[in-house]
Each structure stands twice: as structure tokens, then as C-alpha cells.
Amino acid sequence: MSNAIPVNDLDAVEKSLRTGAGVAVEISPKQAKAESRLPPDMIPDFRRLVDEYRFLTKVNNGAGWVAYAVLADLVRAGWRCSATPTVDSPLK
């Protein structure tokens, strides 16, 4: 049995993000397809973006929907988290 958090258990994902627990999250077939388009060194940045996007869509919309292909394109285009979150950020 895996210790990964199912992607539909967003409360557990949220707790992992907030505590920095680094708990593995199962990836969906759509996420795996998007990851397959990335070089291995970009996958950690992609997964971070996915986790934060999923969390924020849950906070703002009540559901953790993710457009994996779009996020993969952002990472391929050079997106990287380089700024410190503001004091009022839900990701702080």
C-alpha cells in the first residue's frame, strides 16, 4: 500500500503544503502525460506549481481543478517560483 495522498484528498494535500511535510501525492494520468513532456529537472518545479495551483483553486473555488498541460507549458516557458509570498498569501 502506498503512502501517497490520493489527488482527491485535497484536505491532506493542503495540510502537506502548509506543514511542508513533502508527502507524496498520487498523480493522475493527465498529470503523468503533462510530466512526460518535461525534462526530468523541470518536474519538481511543475509538481510544486501543480500543488500550489490545486490548493489555491480549492481555497478560491471550492474544488482543486488543475489544467496540467497549461502548467507544464508555463514551466517549459521558464516559470519558476522566485519570490517570497506576501504576508497575506494563503501559501505562506
Stockholm file with secondary structure:
# STOCKHOLM 1.0

chainA/1-92         MSNAIPVNDLDAVEKSLRTGAGVAVEISPKQAKAESRLPPDMIPDFRRLVDEYRFLTKVNNGAGWVAYAVLADLVRAGWRCSATPTVDSPLK
#=GR chainA/1-92 SS CCCCBCTTCHHHHHHHHHHTCCCCBCCCHHHHHHHTTSCGGGHHHHHHHHHHHHHHHHHHHSSCCCCHHHHHHHHHTTCCCCSCCCTTCTTC
#=GC SS_cons        CCCCBCTTCHHHHHHHHHHTCCCCBCCCHHHHHHHTTSCGGGHHHHHHHHHHHHHHHHHHHSSCCCCHHHHHHHHHTTCCCCSCCCTTCTTC
//
